Amino acid sequence: MAAIAGGSLGGGGFAPFSKADRNAFLAILGLAWMGIVLGFGGDIADHIAKHKPAYPLIVHVHAAAFVGWLLLFTNQVLMIRTGRIELHRKLGFAMLGLAAFMVVIGPATAIYMDHLGLSKPDSDPAFIAVQLTDILAFATLLAAGVLLRKDAAAHKRLMLLSLLYITDAGFARWLGPMVGPAIANPFWSDFGGAYLGADLVILALGAYDLVTRRRLHPAYVLGVAWAATLEFTAVTLHLWPGFRPVALALVGGH
């Protein structure tokens, strides 16, 4: 923790830059966009095609905030790519206000929508475990990335991890129905359906570093370990019958 507070995580021996970074980080970001667009785009198209009732206002606010974050994050990557470092820093600090709002609107939307869904036969209030750990991962990895902003290699990887983790919601919408039922074990079926897509992109980032640096950055290793801990915790709670009363209380059930 002292190393993080001091703005360094001891990535000695890890080359901070590689010629391939410009295109590699942009490609990884492109995969994040793919997961979100294919997942939520399909949901929206189905919603419109079936003339379903309009989404509640809080869903629109939530979507605007998270898509706005993805757009600004993309702009940040492009500014680094074009050498506009100072503007990148200024916008980065300005984005912290949006990040704080996301940490509030994310859980609020999840709780509101889960409460509305309690009357449906397929209601799954325990899924709030996945939704809440998503925002916890985003907030903590983002905070670590900000604290380590003076260490460019650590900063980039932690910021990417904070974004990639929350793409699970998009990937799960189109990969989940294919992956989950294909796995017999209940835990791994739930885990794969929820996280496989986003985790593959996260692992791609590590694979890229192994190819270009022959090693993983400590920030990436610790970030992935933390992300995995939250994922395993979320799936365990989701499947544990003892968590259901807690989930019901969280979403305003009985």
N, C-alpha and C positions, 0 to 999 in steps of 0.2 A: 504493500500500500504506500509506503514511503516513496518507492520509485515512481509510482503513478503520480503522487502529489508533486513530485519534483519534475515531472514532465518527461521521464525516460523509463524504459522498461528493459534496458540492457540488451539491445539487439546487436551487440558487438559481433563482428564477423558476418553480419547479414548485409549484403549490398543494398543500400537504400533505393537505388535506381537501376533500372535495366531499360535498354532501348525498346524492348517489347512492351513495357508497362503502358505506354500511351494507348495501344490498341487492346491490350489484354483487359485492363480495367474497364474500358468502354464496352468490350464484349461481355464481360460479366454483368455489367449494368444492363446491357441489352437483354440478357437472360432474365433478369429481374422483371423488366418490362414485359417480356413474353409471358411470364407466369401470371402477372397481374391482368394483362389484357385478355389472355385466353380464359382465365378463370372468371373474372367479373364481367367481361364482355359477353360471355355465353349466358351468364345469369341474367344480365340486363336484356339481352335479345329475347330470351325465353319469357321474361317478365312482360315485355311489350307484346310479343306474339300471342300470348295467352290472355291479354287484356286484364292483367291482375291489377288490384288497387295500387295507387301510387305509394311509393315508399314514404315513410314518415319523415318529417323535416330533419330530425336528428341524423338520419341515415345520409341525407344529402350533405349536411354539414360535415359529417365524418368523412364521407367520400371526398369532398372538396379539400379537406385538410390533408388527407393522406396522399391524394393525387398531387396536390400542391407540393407536398414534401418531396415526392418522387421527381417532379419537374425541377424543383430547386436543386435537388441533389444532382440531377443530371447536368444542370447548368454549372454546378460547382466542379464537376469532373471536367467539363469542357473548358472552364476557365483555367484550370491547372494545365490542361492540354495545350492551351494557347498562351501560357505564360503570364496570365493576369493574376498573379499571386496575391497582391494587396487587396484587390477587389474580392477575391475568393475569401480572404480572411474577414473582411468587413461584412460580406453577405452571410458568412458562416455564423458570426455572432448574432446577426439579425434573425437568423433562422431558429435560434434557441427559443424565441418566443413562440413560434409555431410548434416546436417540439413539445414545449410545456403544455400547449393547448391539446396536442395529440394525446398526451399522457392522461388528460382528463376526458376528452371526448371519446376516446377509444373504449375504455371501460363503461362509460355512461351509455354509449350506444349498444354495447354488448348486453348490459343488464336490461336496458329498455326492450330490446328485441327479444331477448330470452324470456322476459316476462310476458310479452305479447304472445309468444309461442307456447305458453304453458297449456293453453286449451287445445292444442293440436295433438293428435294421437302419436306423432313421432317426436314429441317434445323431448329434449335432452338437456335439462338444466345443468347437468354436471359438466357439459362442454365449456362452461364458464372457466374451468380450470385452464383450458387451452387459451382462451381469449385473454385472461388476466396475465398468464405467464408470457404471452406474446408482448404485451405492452411493458412488462417488467424487463424482458430481454432488451427491447428497444431502448428503454430509458437508461439502463445500466451500461450497455455497450456504447451508447452514444455519449454518456457522461465520461466513460473511460477514454473514448476517442478525443473528446474535448480537452480533458486533462493532459493527454499525451500529444497535443497539437504541435509541440516543438520537435517531436520525433516523427518526421514525415512518414516513415515506413509503418510505424505502429499506428499512427493516426489514420492513415488510409485504410488499413485493414480492419480496424475496429469500427470505423464509420461504415464501411461496406458490410461488415457483419451485422451491425444494427439495422441496416436496411434489408439485407437478405433474409434475416430471421422473420421479419413480418411479411415477407412475400408468401409465407406458408398458406395464408388465407386464399391467395389466388391460385397457387399450384394445387392445393387440396380440392378445389372445386372441379378441376378437370382431370387431374391424375388420381385423386382419391378414390373415385368410383371404380377405377380400373385396378389400382394397386391393392386397396384394402381387401376386397373380396377374394383376391388371388392368394392371400396368405392365411393359412389355417389357424395359426396361433393368435388368440385374441389380442394379446398385448402388441405383437408386432404388426398385426393387421391394423390396429388403431394407430400405431406409431407411423407406419408407412403411409397410410391414408392421409394423415395430417401433415407429415413433415418431409416425406421423401424428396419431393421436388425441390424445395428450398434447400435441403441438406446437400443435395447433389451439386447445386451451384456453389454452396459454401465449400464443399470439398474440392470443387474445381479451382477455387482460389488457392487452396493449399497445394494442389497438384501443380499449379502454375509456378508457385514459389519453389517447389522441389525441382522442377525442370530448369528454372532460370537461376536459382541460388543454391541448389542442392541442400537446402535446409528450410525449416519453417521458422517464421518470426515468433518470438516468445509471446507477443501480443495476440497473434493469431491462435497459438496453441491454448493460451489461457481463455481467450474469447470463445473458442469452440468448446472447450471443457465446460465453461459456464452455460453456454447455449444447450449443450447436451444434458447437463444437469436439470435445466428448466424443462426441456422436452420430456425427459424421463419422469420428472415430477408431475407434469401436466397429464401425461397418459395414465400414470398410476392413479392419480386422483380421479380422472375421468371414469376409470373402470372400477374403482373401489366403491362398493355400495354404501360404505360409511360416509362418503363425501356427499351423497345426494341430499341429505337434510341440510347440510351447510350450503350447498348450491341453491337449494330452494329458498333458503333464508336470504341469500345474496340477491336473488332475482325477484324477491317479493312474493314467493309462493307460500304454501302452507306445509 
